[in-house]
Amino acid sequence: MPDAATFLLLDDFFTILADTLIDPMLSCEEAKKILGEAEQIFSADVVSRTVKHMAAEITVALSHRYPLVLSIMGGAVVFTGQLL
């Protein structure tokens, strides 16, 4: 499971992204350039296993309750669905 340093890394990434982007819509060329220069931090398998682990922990912690789960951003819908 990712540690606190991983979450700080992601927080730094989003802070830098928010500070540097003036127009949040990238052109196709810009998106391809970013993807081409991106460094993979975790494999899809590691991410999948981590999400399943988180889901299991949430199930244990909240199995006797009925929580209201809200996805705030559009991209969070898939992640939230994987947790349920």
Summary of the structure (lengths in Angstrom):
residues: 84
radius of gyration: 16.1
end to end distance: 18.2
largest distance: 49.0
contacts: 136
relative contact order: 0.09
helix: 64%
strand: 0%
